[in-house]
Amino acid sequence: MAVEIVHNDKKPKIMGIPIFWFAIFLLITIVSVYTGTLPTGMIGSLLVMVVFGEALGWIGDRLPIVKTFLGGGAIVAIFGSAYMVYSGILPESVVTSVDEFMTDGGFLDFYIAALITGSILGMNSKVLMKVGVRYIIPILGAVFGAMAIAALIGLLIGFSIQDAVLVIALPILGGGMGAGAVPMAQVFSDFLGNPPSYYISILVPALALGNVFAIVFASLLNNLGNKFPSLTGNGKLIPGFKIEKDNSTFDISKMGMGLLAALVFFACGHILGAIIPLHPYALMIILVAIAKLANIIPDIVVEGASQWYQFVAKTWTLALLFGIGVAYTDLEAVLAALTLQYILLVAGVVLGAVIGAGLLGRFVGFYPVESAISAGLCMANMGGTGDVAVLSASKRMELMPFAQIASRLGGALILLLAGLIIPFFV
């Protein structure tokens, strides 16, 4: 007779690991770090980033105000590691190792390659076909609405258009840290000359504040829909629209194909970058988008790219955020950036996204409230965790597929747009 082993999934876990065993892994990592026996290179750096990043993320997701309004574990992973560097808690040798792994070691590019390839190739074609090209209209409305109000407020409060639009507005709309701020900071660095840490220090508080205002505006939009029922579909973007769920099974061999696809597209972006005056990230996005629209990539590779992206995003996002805090976040500069003018500018960006997406969404036949939430606020929040917070606050979780399209397609669009318009400011 077969014996069935029942696992108690209700016990607290970190990274899917029972908390007792994760605590042992954390203790081993701490001993390795503070006895100077941490392995050098990729192994030691990745160990510190994964274990410390997951621990900080777990804490952040359980802090009441932080998890509700400030992005939860993502923000704690970034600022927690930045504080460890700022205060000297993290040994200098470990800081150097993680910094080199993130930059010279290419871990950041590795993550971004998976994200761009998998997110675009892995989009649900049925959803895109039903929504059609119309959905790009409210997304563009959110982008240009946010840019316009950012430029206006920037002029009124003493920010240059370059800083207001490029360094504040675009990163807020870029799909969070991994998809927006981090690659955009590198693009800015390449074109404008300052180190990535300079831009990250400005972008991180903008993303956190943008997430706060996105959640607040989501609640206000829900109240607006309650008072004016003609403006809302109560969770439906278009009358009679239904979402078909896409269920897929993870396959290790397919993930290997996805890894290869990400590396090849990243390499192609650099090949074209040698002859075309655009950033390799922007060129990579164009190539992947063309491949998706032309349907020239075999389905098995498309599935693999999507699965590889999901694996990387689920397994290494907090590790990456920890590395961002160490390598790219100047905590002293972040604190100096939090002025009243800065807060007003960020609020204006989010408000502009709401107005632009709502107005143009209605123009193409969408409910304004749902359009403003999915194409506007889900562009201005911090990606996946922000989508959940915004849709929860607006009581419209049915919009999650559209929120994902806005986060993925919108984030890629912002990165592409940044690469196209930054040269005009040089």
C-alpha angles and dihedrals in degrees: 000000000000117000116222116212113211118205121205104231092179093078113101115265138185117210086352090299121120106261093239092059093042088053088056091051089048092050092050090050092049091050090049092049098047098040092053093241098114109132113251126240127016098344097056095039094048091046092055093043096048098042099040092038093052092046093051091044091052090052093047093051089058101046105103102222096030095052092047104042111011106049099269119228095006093063094041091051091053100041094035092058091041089054091048088057095040094050096041094243090128111065115247092240091057092046090053093047094050092044092053092045091052095046115019092025092056099228091136092053090045091056094044092049090056092046097050096043098042098041094052099038090042097057114124105254093200092057091046091049093051094047091041126186089314093085091064087064097068090040089055088044089056092049097048094038090054092045093048096050091042091054092047096048090041091057091048096051100038104264118135116242088243093059095037096050105026104031099034113021103039097048091049088056094043102091104264133295103316097040100033123014100036100050090036091055089055091048090050091048092052094049105030101035106232118117118265090248090065092058095038089055089057096039099050097063089042090057093047093049091042089055091051094051092044091057093045092049090048090060091046091051090052089054090047091054091050091053096042108033093180089070096059141056091200092243099339118107094196128019111267095006117149128186121226113215117232114215119188134174119229115241123189094211091051090051088055089055089049091052090051092048091052092050093047094049090047090051091048090053090056093045091055090041089065091063105023120063095232131103113267090239091058092047091048090053091051092050094048092046092051091049090050095048093044090048091222097136114089114250092240090058092045090053090047093050091051092047093046090051091050091049093049093045093048098041105036108024095096089043089053091048090051088052090049090055091051101040105028112022120088101193094195091055091046092056091047090054095060099096130142090253091053092051092049091050093052091048089051091053092054093044090051090052090052095049095044095047094043096049097044091040090059089046091062096042104269125131105262096224094050091043092050091049100044102032097028112033094030087057092050100047130079100275122256099001090044091051091056092047094047095046091045092051091049092043091233108115088151087078093067095108090054091044088055091050090051092047094046103034093033093048092051090046092053092049090049092046091050091053090050101047103034093077088063089063095049 
